[in-house]
Amino acid sequence: MKNRGKFTLIEWKKNETATAMGPPINDRLDLNDTINLLTEAGFKIKKSDVLNTFHYYIIAEKTRISA
């Protein structure tokens, strides 16, 4: 990905009311954990929010140049 490139991530919410849809609860990532992982990997979070009952989204921008 180019520096300053943007992407949108849509992920299943990790909550105790998980339904049979989607991956098992243990395979899902919490919104805050995902934000931390992206930040540590050199991305700036432009926006994040709940998309619907089952999903959240994050818009992130690459801020570090990869080696």
N, C-alpha and C positions, 0 to 999 in steps of 0.2 A: 504494500500500500504506500502511495506517495505521502510525503510529509504534508500535513494539513488536509489529507484525505478524510472524508467523513463516511460513517456507516450507521445503519440502524439495526439494532438487535432487538428481536422480539423473543421473549422467554416465558416459559410456564412459571406461574407464581408458586413459591414454596409455602404451602400452608397446610394446616391440619385437616382442612375440609376438601382435600384433593379428591377428585372424582376418578372414575375408571379411565377417563380421557387423559391422554398425555403420558409422559414418563412417570415411573414410580417417584414418590415424594423424596426418597433418598438421592435420586439422580438430578433433582432440580436445584437451582442456585437461587439463593435469596437475593433480592434487589441490591441491598447494601453490600453483600459479598461480591456481587458482580461488578458494582461500581468500583470497589476497592481493587479488584483484580485488573480492571481496565486502566485505572489510574496508575497502578504499579507498573503496568506494561507500556506506559507512555502516552496514554490517551487522556484528553480533556473531555469531561462530560458536558455536553452542550444542553441536554435536556433529558429528563427521565420522568416517567409517570406510569400510573396504572392504565392499561389499555382497556381491560374489561374484567369480568369476574375471574378469568383464568390466566391472564397474561399481563406482563408489564413490558415497557419498551425503554430503550436507552438510545440516544443519539450521541455519538462520540466522534471526536476529531483526533487524528494522530498528531502528536506534538514532538515526538522524538524521532530522530533519524536512526534507522536500523543499521547495524554493522554489516 
